Every structure is written in structure tokens, then in C-alpha cells.
Amino acid sequence: MCIRDSFINTSAPALISANDLYSLISSGDQTISVIDLRSTTDYAAGHIQGAINVTSTDLLNYYQSNNLQIKSKVILVCYTGQTLSLIHI
């Protein structure tokens, strides 16, 4: 084991670039779910193709009731990342 592996949490959520997400969506990858945590007004004004609008307070319920743990990639979208930094599933 490399010493740096002791300091890097590889199970922590990862960032994905807009280009990489676009590639996943364009490829038809069925193992991803995109959840948009922005306001309904901003979501209605424009969102990522296939994204579902869920409030951060409803996220855990949505995650569990839609069995998202079987998806290999759950992409969370917000304004700047501040909301996402407060979420722990």
C-alpha cells in the first residue's frame, strides 16, 4: 500500500466535469442518475437533460424510495457546490 493511500479517501464523492457528464449522458449510460438540487424556478429555466429536480431536504427520501443505491453513478447538481458539501448519504 502506498503511503498516500492512507490520506486519500477513495470512497469519497468525486467531482465530474461538465464534459465528462455530457459524454456519459450522450453515450446512453443507464447507470447514472442526475439530481438537480436547485430551486424549481431555476430548474424550469434550464437543466441537464434527464435531470430530476429534488430539494436537498427530500434527497435522502428520494434516494431511498427510488433505490438509487443500485445505480453506479448518482450525479448531484447545485449552484456552486456549497449545498452538496452539506449532504451526506
N, C-alpha and C positions, 0 to 999 in steps of 0.2 A: 504494500500500500504506500502510495506517495504521501509525504507529509502534508502537502496542501489539501489532500482529500479530507483531512481531519478538520479543516477550517471551512470547507465549501459544502453547503447544504444542497446536494444534488436533487433532493426531493422537493425543494422549494419551488414555487411557481416561477416560470420563466417568462421573459419578455419575448414578444414576437413582433417582427417588423410588419409594417403595412404591406410591403411587397410579398413577404412570406405568407401572410394571411390571404392575400389576393390569390396567390398561387394555389394554396390549399383549397380555397373556395372554387377557383376555376377548374381544378382537377376533378371536382365532384367528390372529394373526400367525404364520406358519410360518417366518419368517426369524430367529426368536430361539431360543437355547438357554440354559437356566438350569442352571448348575452350582453345586451346594451343596458347599462345602469343609469344612463342619462335621463333627464326628465321626458315625459311623454311628448311635450311640445317640441323639444329638440330632436327626439326620435322621429316624430312625424315630419319634421323639416328635412330629414335625410339620415339614413343609417346604412350600415353594411348589409349587403344582400343576404337575406336569410336570418338576420339577427332577430332575437326576441327581446322585447322591452320588459324588464323586470326591475322593480325597485330594490335597492340594497337591503331593505328590511324584509322583503319577501324572497330574497335569493335562496336562503337555506331551504325553505319550504319548496320552492320551485325545483331546486336541485334534487331534493329527495323524492318529490312526487313525480318527477319526470325521469327518475332513475338515471341521472346523468353520470353517476359513478361508473357506468359501463362504457361511457364514451372515453376514447383515449385522449381527447383534447377538448377542454372547455375553455373558450376564449371569453374573457370578461373585458368589456369596453366601458370607459368612463371619460370624463373630460381631460384630466391631467394625470391620473394615477393616484391621487390622494384618497379617493373613495376606496379604491382597490387595496390600498395599503392597510385599511382598517378591517378588511374582510378575511376571515379565517374559516374555511370549510373543512 
